[in-house]
Amino acid sequence: MKKTLTLMSALMSMNLSAEPADTPVPEVPAWRIEADRRIETHRKGEHRLRIVNADGSPLANAAVHLEQTGHDFKFGTCVSHGWLARDDEPAQKYREFIARHFNTVVGESSMKWAYTETERGKHDFTHADNLMAFATENGLSVRGHTLFWTKIRYKADWVKELEGEELKAAMENHLRQILPRYRGKLYAWDGINEMVTARFFEERIGEGIRSHIYKLAHELDPDTPLFTNEYSILCNDTGLNGYVELLDKLIEAGAPIGGIGIQEHAAERIADVPPEGGHMERESQYKLTPEGMWARMDRLAEYGRPIHLTEISFRAENEDKRAEAVDKFFRTAFAHPSVEVIMLWGFWQRAHWLGSPAVLFDSDFNPLPAGKALLNLLENEWKTRLELETDAEGFVHFHGFYGPYAVTVRDANGEKNALNLQHTREQTETVLQLH
């Protein structure tokens, strides 16, 4: 005991002498404390693991290394169909990077009506099929975006000329072409995009078209949840109230709304960076705050449906501010229990719709400060790694982030055994048998 105290005293003296007494200790902001608390509560859980020998007997006093290899939560990105189709070295690295760092993808444009039916009556799903093949090959889940888009400028020229029953028939035909093709292969579809901010279909067909489209889509693919998707929601109550009004009307009309999608293409505002204009999604000057985001998502969570952050962009000339925004936004979003998905709308220097000030990784896939902030969360802070030892009955207990784990067990002879387990809210007990 005396030796221990002496050593501790020496170490304390060294630390005190190495650091000036007047060095300020950074104060952890209240939002960060609350975010970390929520993350610990909602994104991690207890797991009871038992290791047994080949004959079923417990493996006692064995060293166990747990390494989380992925996330139960969906972290993803949109994918450029142009880069996906190319076979040069940058395109190959693009595909490899996505497969290595994300677990879900969405087509930036490959599934949109304007791209799948550029000429009336002639559907071409080449780009969408390429996306599905890439995802299947790499074990990535896919989000469908979008069956329809309300903004007139995002439609094929032939669609812009239609009205009434003719337009309705064309929409129904599109659903009958695309939904059966990908039925059972997607975990969500955006139904009609941006219904709060535009009324193209209502003006040309009638008020009931929105609920009609959702009902028909559900009939054609009843197992894939249909989402709404809108921007200017997390930063102000005017946008939120409009979204709530829309959801109430759709649900009252019997539309099978399976989830709530939220875009935020000016997410840099969370780091006090005013967004630049040029796109409607970026014209709002409202400040974005963790507390405001939580409060507005709380209100939407009252519908009892999952929330997907469907399209997230960060644009800031100052790279440190961009990094701060990435860290702050992701922590805030991950901390809310109703959020199941966060989708970046681009990350790479050569494929980002907002240009260089919005990228996270340069043209050679080296992380910029914003990319480092993202990787720190996904690959470091939000991954569980533990060294444990089984008890006399072969059990170990751990508290970790939900997701898949690689389990390395070293037996009495020093031999390593590689095993795997899934740690989810539903699966909290596992028995692994050595072979």
C-alpha positions as CSV (number, residue, x, y, z in Angstrom):
1,M,0.0,0.0,0.0
2,K,2.8,2.4,0.9
3,K,4.5,1.8,-2.5
4,T,1.2,2.4,-4.3
5,L,0.6,5.7,-2.5
6,T,4.2,6.8,-3.2
7,L,3.9,6.0,-6.9
8,M,0.5,7.9,-7.1
9,S,2.0,10.9,-5.4
10,A,4.9,10.9,-7.8
11,L,2.6,10.7,-10.8
12,M,0.4,13.5,-9.5
13,S,3.5,15.7,-9.0
14,M,4.7,15.0,-12.5
15,N,1.2,16.0,-14.0
16,L,1.0,19.1,-11.9
17,S,4.5,20.3,-12.9
18,A,4.0,19.4,-16.5
19,E,0.8,21.6,-16.9
20,P,0.6,25.2,-15.7
21,A,-1.9,25.8,-13.0
22,D,-3.7,28.5,-15.0
23,T,-4.3,26.3,-18.0
24,P,-8.1,26.4,-18.6
25,V,-10.1,23.2,-18.8
26,P,-12.5,23.2,-21.7
27,E,-16.0,23.2,-20.5
28,V,-18.2,20.5,-22.0
29,P,-21.3,22.2,-23.4
30,A,-24.7,21.2,-22.1
31,W,-26.0,20.0,-25.4
32,R,-23.0,17.6,-25.7
33,I,-23.5,16.2,-22.2
34,E,-27.2,15.6,-23.0
35,A,-26.4,14.1,-26.4
36,D,-23.9,11.6,-24.9
37,R,-26.4,10.7,-22.2
38,R,-29.1,10.0,-24.8
39,I,-26.7,8.0,-27.0
40,E,-25.6,5.9,-24.0
41,T,-29.3,5.2,-23.2
42,H,-30.8,4.7,-26.7
43,R,-27.9,3.2,-28.8
44,K,-26.3,0.8,-26.3
45,G,-27.5,-2.1,-24.3
46,E,-26.5,-5.1,-22.2
47,H,-25.6,-8.5,-23.7
48,R,-25.2,-11.8,-22.0
49,L,-22.7,-14.0,-23.9
50,R,-21.9,-17.6,-23.1
51,I,-18.9,-19.5,-24.6
52,V,-19.1,-23.3,-24.7
53,N,-16.8,-26.0,-25.9
54,A,-17.5,-28.3,-28.8
55,D,-19.2,-30.8,-26.4
56,G,-21.4,-28.0,-24.9
57,S,-19.5,-27.6,-21.7
58,P,-18.8,-24.1,-20.5
59,L,-15.4,-22.6,-21.3
60,A,-14.2,-21.1,-18.1
61,N,-11.6,-18.4,-17.5
62,A,-11.0,-17.8,-21.2
63,A,-9.9,-14.5,-22.7
64,V,-12.5,-12.9,-25.0
65,H,-11.9,-10.0,-27.3
66,L,-15.0,-8.3,-28.7
67,E,-14.7,-6.0,-31.7
68,Q,-17.8,-4.3,-33.1
69,T,-17.6,-4.6,-36.9
70,G,-20.7,-2.6,-38.0
71,H,-23.7,-0.6,-36.9
72,D,-27.3,-1.6,-36.3
73,F,-28.2,2.0,-37.0
74,K,-28.2,3.0,-40.6
75,F,-25.5,5.4,-41.6
76,G,-25.5,6.0,-45.4
77,T,-25.0,8.2,-48.4
78,C,-26.5,8.9,-51.8
79,V,-24.7,7.3,-54.7
80,S,-24.0,8.9,-58.1
81,H,-25.3,6.7,-60.9
82,G,-22.6,8.1,-63.2
83,W,-19.7,7.2,-60.9
84,L,-21.3,3.8,-60.2
85,A,-21.4,3.0,-63.9
86,R,-17.8,3.9,-64.6
87,D,-15.1,1.2,-64.5
88,D,-12.0,3.4,-64.1
89,E,-9.8,3.6,-60.9
90,P,-11.5,6.6,-59.3
91,A,-14.9,4.9,-59.7
92,Q,-13.6,1.7,-58.2
93,K,-12.2,3.6,-55.2
94,Y,-15.6,5.4,-54.9
95,R,-17.4,2.1,-54.7
96,E,-14.9,0.6,-52.3
97,F,-15.1,3.6,-50.0
98,I,-18.9,3.5,-49.8
99,A,-18.9,-0.2,-49.1
100,R,-16.2,0.2,-46.3
101,H,-17.7,3.2,-44.5
102,F,-21.5,3.0,-44.9
103,N,-24.1,0.3,-44.4
104,T,-26.9,1.8,-46.5
105,V,-27.3,3.7,-49.8
106,V,-29.8,5.7,-51.8
107,G,-29.7,6.6,-55.4
108,E,-29.0,10.3,-55.9
109,S,-31.2,10.2,-59.0
110,S,-31.3,6.6,-60.3
111,M,-34.8,5.8,-59.1
112,K,-36.5,9.1,-59.8
113,W,-39.3,9.2,-62.3
114,A,-37.5,11.8,-64.5
115,Y,-34.6,9.3,-64.9
116,T,-36.5,6.0,-65.3
117,E,-39.1,7.2,-67.8
118,T,-37.5,10.0,-69.8
119,E,-39.7,9.1,-72.8
120,R,-43.4,8.3,-72.2
121,G,-44.1,4.7,-71.9
122,K,-40.5,3.6,-72.0
123,H,-39.1,2.8,-68.6
124,D,-35.3,2.3,-68.3
125,F,-34.1,0.9,-64.9
126,T,-30.5,0.5,-65.8
127,H,-29.2,3.0,-63.2
128,A,-31.5,1.7,-60.5
129,D,-30.6,-1.9,-61.3
130,N,-26.9,-1.0,-61.1
131,L,-27.5,0.5,-57.6
132,M,-29.3,-2.6,-56.4
133,A,-26.5,-4.9,-57.8
134,F,-23.8,-2.8,-56.1
135,A,-25.7,-2.9,-52.8
136,T,-26.3,-6.6,-53.0
137,E,-22.7,-7.4,-53.8
138,N,-21.5,-5.4,-50.8
139,G,-24.2,-6.2,-48.2
140,L,-25.7,-2.7,-48.2
141,S,-29.4,-1.9,-47.6
142,V,-31.1,0.4,-50.0
143,R,-33.6,3.3,-49.5
144,G,-35.9,4.2,-52.4
145,H,-36.0,7.8,-53.5
146,T,-38.4,8.9,-54.7
147,L,-41.6,7.7,-56.4
148,F,-42.7,11.2,-57.3
149,W,-41.5,14.8,-56.8
150,T,-43.8,17.7,-56.6
151,K,-41.5,20.4,-58.1
152,I,-42.3,20.9,-61.8
153,R,-38.7,21.5,-62.8
154,Y,-37.7,18.0,-61.7
155,K,-40.0,16.2,-64.1
156,A,-39.5,14.9,-67.6
157,D,-40.7,17.3,-70.3
158,W,-43.5,15.0,-71.4
159,V,-44.9,14.9,-67.8
160,K,-45.1,18.7,-67.7
161,E,-47.6,18.7,-70.5
162,L,-50.1,16.3,-68.8
163,E,-53.1,17.1,-66.7
164,G,-56.1,15.5,-65.1
165,E,-56.8,11.8,-65.7
166,E,-54.0,11.5,-68.2
167,L,-51.4,12.6,-65.6
168,K,-53.0,10.3,-63.0
169,A,-52.8,7.4,-65.4
170,A,-49.2,8.1,-66.1
171,M,-48.4,8.2,-62.3
172,E,-50.3,4.9,-61.8
173,N,-48.4,3.3,-64.6
174,H,-45.1,4.4,-63.1
175,L,-46.0,2.8,-59.8
176,R,-47.0,-0.5,-61.5
177,Q,-43.6,-0.5,-63.3
178,I,-41.2,0.3,-60.5
179,L,-42.7,-1.0,-57.3
180,P,-43.0,-4.7,-58.3
181,R,-39.5,-4.6,-59.7
182,Y,-37.9,-3.8,-56.3
183,R,-40.5,-5.3,-54.0
184,G,-38.9,-6.8,-51.0
185,K,-35.5,-5.3,-51.8
186,L,-35.8,-1.9,-50.1
187,Y,-36.4,-0.9,-46.5
188,A,-38.2,2.3,-47.3
189,W,-39.6,4.4,-50.2
190,D,-40.1,8.1,-50.3
191,G,-43.6,8.4,-51.7
192,I,-44.2,12.0,-52.8
193,N,-41.3,14.3,-52.2
194,E,-41.7,17.8,-50.8
195,M,-45.5,18.1,-50.5
196,V,-45.5,21.0,-48.2
197,T,-43.6,23.3,-50.5
198,A,-45.2,22.4,-53.9
199,R,-48.7,21.3,-55.2
200,F,-48.1,20.3,-58.8
201,F,-50.2,17.1,-58.6
202,E,-53.0,18.6,-56.6
203,E,-53.3,21.6,-59.0
204,R,-53.5,19.4,-62.1
205,I,-55.4,16.4,-60.7
206,G,-57.2,17.2,-57.5
207,E,-56.8,17.1,-53.7
208,G,-57.2,13.4,-53.3
209,I,-54.2,12.4,-55.5
210,R,-51.7,12.3,-52.7
211,S,-53.6,9.8,-50.6
212,H,-54.5,7.8,-53.7
213,I,-50.9,7.4,-54.7
214,Y,-49.9,6.3,-51.2
215,K,-52.7,3.8,-51.1
216,L,-51.9,2.3,-54.5
217,A,-48.2,2.2,-53.8
218,H,-49.0,0.3,-50.6
219,E,-51.2,-2.2,-52.5
220,L,-48.4,-2.9,-55.0
221,D,-45.7,-3.2,-52.3
222,P,-47.3,-3.6,-48.8
223,D,-44.1,-4.6,-47.0
224,T,-42.0,-1.5,-47.8
225,P,-42.9,1.5,-45.6
226,L,-43.8,4.7,-47.5
227,F,-42.3,7.9,-46.2
228,T,-43.0,11.6,-46.6
229,N,-40.0,13.8,-47.1
230,E,-39.6,17.5,-46.5
231,Y,-37.1,20.3,-45.7
232,S,-37.0,23.3,-43.4
233,I,-38.4,21.3,-40.5
234,L,-35.7,21.1,-37.9
235,C,-35.0,24.8,-37.7
236,N,-38.3,26.5,-37.3
237,D,-41.8,25.9,-36.1
238,T,-43.5,27.3,-39.2
239,G,-42.1,24.6,-41.4
240,L,-42.8,22.0,-38.7
241,N,-46.4,23.1,-38.3
242,G,-46.9,22.8,-42.1
243,Y,-45.4,19.3,-42.0
244,V,-47.7,18.3,-39.1
245,E,-50.7,19.6,-41.0
246,L,-49.7,17.6,-44.0
247,L,-49.2,14.4,-42.0
248,D,-52.6,14.9,-40.3
249,K,-54.4,15.3,-43.6
250,L,-52.7,12.3,-45.2
251,I,-53.4,10.0,-42.2
252,E,-57.0,11.3,-42.0
253,A,-57.4,10.4,-45.6
254,G,-56.2,6.9,-45.0
255,A,-52.8,7.2,-46.6
256,P,-50.5,4.4,-45.2
257,I,-47.7,6.7,-44.0
258,G,-44.9,4.4,-42.7
259,G,-42.4,6.9,-41.7
260,I,-41.3,10.6,-41.6
261,G,-38.4,11.8,-43.7
262,I,-36.6,15.0,-43.0
263,Q,-34.1,16.8,-45.3
264,E,-31.5,19.3,-44.0
265,H,-29.3,20.6,-46.8
266,A,-28.0,23.5,-44.7
267,A,-26.9,21.5,-41.7
268,E,-23.9,23.8,-41.3
269,R,-26.2,26.2,-39.5
270,I,-25.8,24.0,-36.4
271,A,-22.3,25.5,-36.2
272,D,-23.5,29.1,-36.6
273,V,-22.7,29.2,-40.4
274,P,-25.3,31.1,-42.3
275,P,-26.3,29.1,-45.4
276,E,-25.8,30.5,-48.9
277,G,-28.8,30.7,-51.2
278,G,-29.3,29.3,-54.7
279,H,-31.6,26.4,-53.7
280,M,-34.9,26.6,-51.8
281,E,-33.7,24.1,-49.3
282,R,-30.9,26.5,-48.4
283,E,-32.7,29.8,-48.3
284,S,-33.8,29.7,-44.6
285,Q,-31.8,31.7,-42.2
286,Y,-33.2,30.1,-39.1
287,K,-30.6,28.8,-36.7
288,L,-30.2,25.1,-36.2
289,T,-29.7,23.9,-32.6
290,P,-29.6,20.5,-30.8
291,E,-32.3,21.6,-28.5
292,G,-34.5,22.8,-31.3
293,M,-33.9,19.6,-33.3
294,W,-34.8,17.4,-30.4
295,A,-38.0,19.3,-29.6
296,R,-39.2,19.2,-33.2
297,M,-38.4,15.6,-33.6
298,D,-40.1,14.9,-30.3
299,R,-43.3,16.4,-31.8
300,L,-43.0,14.3,-35.0
301,A,-42.2,11.2,-32.9
302,E,-45.7,11.5,-31.4
303,Y,-47.0,9.8,-34.6
304,G,-45.3,6.6,-33.5
305,R,-43.4,6.3,-36.8
306,P,-39.7,6.1,-37.5
307,I,-37.8,9.3,-38.5
308,H,-35.3,9.1,-41.3
309,L,-32.9,12.0,-41.9
310,T,-32.9,11.4,-45.6
311,E,-30.7,14.1,-47.2
312,I,-28.0,15.8,-45.1
313,S,-25.5,18.3,-46.5
314,F,-22.9,20.6,-44.9
315,R,-21.6,23.6,-46.8
316,A,-19.0,25.9,-45.2
317,E,-16.0,27.5,-46.6
318,N,-14.2,27.3,-43.2
319,E,-13.2,23.6,-42.9
320,D,-13.1,23.7,-39.1
321,K,-16.7,25.0,-39.0
322,R,-17.7,22.3,-41.5
323,A,-16.1,19.7,-39.2
324,E,-17.8,21.2,-36.2
325,A,-21.2,21.0,-38.0
326,V,-20.7,17.4,-38.9
327,D,-19.8,16.4,-35.4
328,K,-22.6,18.4,-33.8
329,F,-25.4,17.4,-36.2
330,F,-24.5,13.7,-36.2
331,R,-24.3,13.6,-32.4
332,T,-27.7,15.4,-32.1
333,A,-29.4,13.1,-34.6
334,F,-28.0,9.9,-33.2
335,A,-29.1,10.9,-29.8
336,H,-32.8,10.9,-30.7
337,P,-34.5,7.5,-30.2
338,S,-36.9,7.9,-33.1
339,V,-34.2,8.4,-35.7
340,E,-33.2,5.2,-37.5
341,V,-31.3,6.6,-40.5
342,I,-28.9,9.4,-41.4
343,M,-28.1,9.7,-45.1
344,L,-25.4,12.1,-46.3
345,W,-26.3,13.7,-49.7
346,G,-22.7,13.3,-50.9
347,F,-19.3,13.2,-49.3
348,W,-16.7,13.2,-52.1
349,Q,-14.8,16.1,-53.9
350,R,-15.8,14.8,-57.3
351,A,-19.4,14.0,-56.6
352,H,-21.2,16.6,-54.4
353,W,-24.1,18.7,-55.6
354,L,-23.0,21.6,-53.4
355,G,-19.4,21.7,-54.6
356,S,-16.1,21.8,-52.9
357,P,-17.2,23.7,-49.7
358,A,-19.5,20.8,-48.8
359,V,-17.2,17.8,-49.3
360,L,-15.9,15.6,-46.5
361,F,-13.2,13.7,-48.5
362,D,-10.9,15.1,-51.2
363,S,-10.6,13.7,-54.7
364,D,-8.2,11.0,-53.5
365,F,-10.6,10.1,-50.6
366,N,-8.3,11.6,-47.9
367,P,-10.5,12.9,-45.1
368,L,-10.8,16.7,-44.7
369,P,-11.5,17.9,-41.1
370,A,-15.2,17.2,-41.7
371,G,-14.4,13.7,-42.9
372,K,-12.2,13.1,-39.9
373,A,-15.0,14.2,-37.6
374,L,-17.3,11.7,-39.3
375,L,-14.9,8.8,-39.1
376,N,-14.1,9.5,-35.5
377,L,-17.8,9.0,-34.7
378,L,-18.5,6.0,-36.9
379,E,-15.2,4.1,-36.5
380,N,-14.1,5.2,-33.0
381,E,-16.5,6.7,-30.5
382,W,-19.5,4.7,-31.6
383,K,-17.8,1.3,-31.9
384,T,-17.4,-1.0,-28.9
385,R,-14.1,-2.9,-28.3
386,L,-13.6,-4.9,-25.1
387,E,-11.2,-7.4,-23.5
388,L,-13.1,-9.8,-21.2
389,E,-12.8,-13.1,-19.4
390,T,-15.4,-15.8,-19.1
391,D,-16.5,-16.8,-15.6
392,A,-16.7,-20.4,-14.3
393,E,-19.9,-21.0,-16.3
394,G,-18.5,-19.6,-19.5
395,F,-20.4,-16.3,-19.3
396,V,-19.3,-12.7,-20.1
397,H,-21.6,-9.7,-19.9
398,F,-21.0,-6.5,-21.8
399,H,-22.6,-3.1,-22.5
400,G,-22.1,-2.0,-26.0
401,F,-23.4,-0.3,-29.1
402,Y,-25.9,-2.3,-31.1
403,G,-24.5,-4.0,-34.2
404,P,-22.5,-7.1,-35.4
405,Y,-19.4,-8.1,-33.4
406,A,-16.4,-10.3,-34.1
407,V,-15.6,-12.5,-31.1
408,T,-12.1,-13.9,-30.6
409,V,-11.8,-16.5,-27.9
410,R,-8.5,-17.8,-26.6
411,D,-8.8,-21.2,-25.0
412,A,-6.6,-22.9,-22.3
413,N,-4.2,-24.0,-25.0
414,G,-3.8,-20.5,-26.3
415,E,-5.6,-21.3,-29.6
416,K,-7.7,-18.5,-31.0
417,N,-11.3,-19.1,-32.1
418,A,-13.1,-16.6,-34.4
419,L,-16.8,-16.3,-33.9
420,N,-19.6,-13.7,-34.6
421,L,-22.6,-12.4,-32.8
422,Q,-25.4,-9.9,-33.3
423,H,-26.2,-7.4,-30.5
424,T,-29.5,-5.7,-31.0
425,R,-32.4,-4.5,-28.9
426,E,-34.2,-7.8,-29.6
427,Q,-31.1,-10.1,-29.3
428,T,-29.4,-9.6,-26.0
429,E,-28.4,-13.2,-25.2
430,T,-26.1,-15.4,-27.3
431,V,-24.4,-18.8,-26.9
432,L,-21.3,-19.4,-29.1
433,Q,-19.9,-22.8,-29.5
434,L,-16.3,-23.5,-30.3
435,H,-15.5,-26.1,-33.0
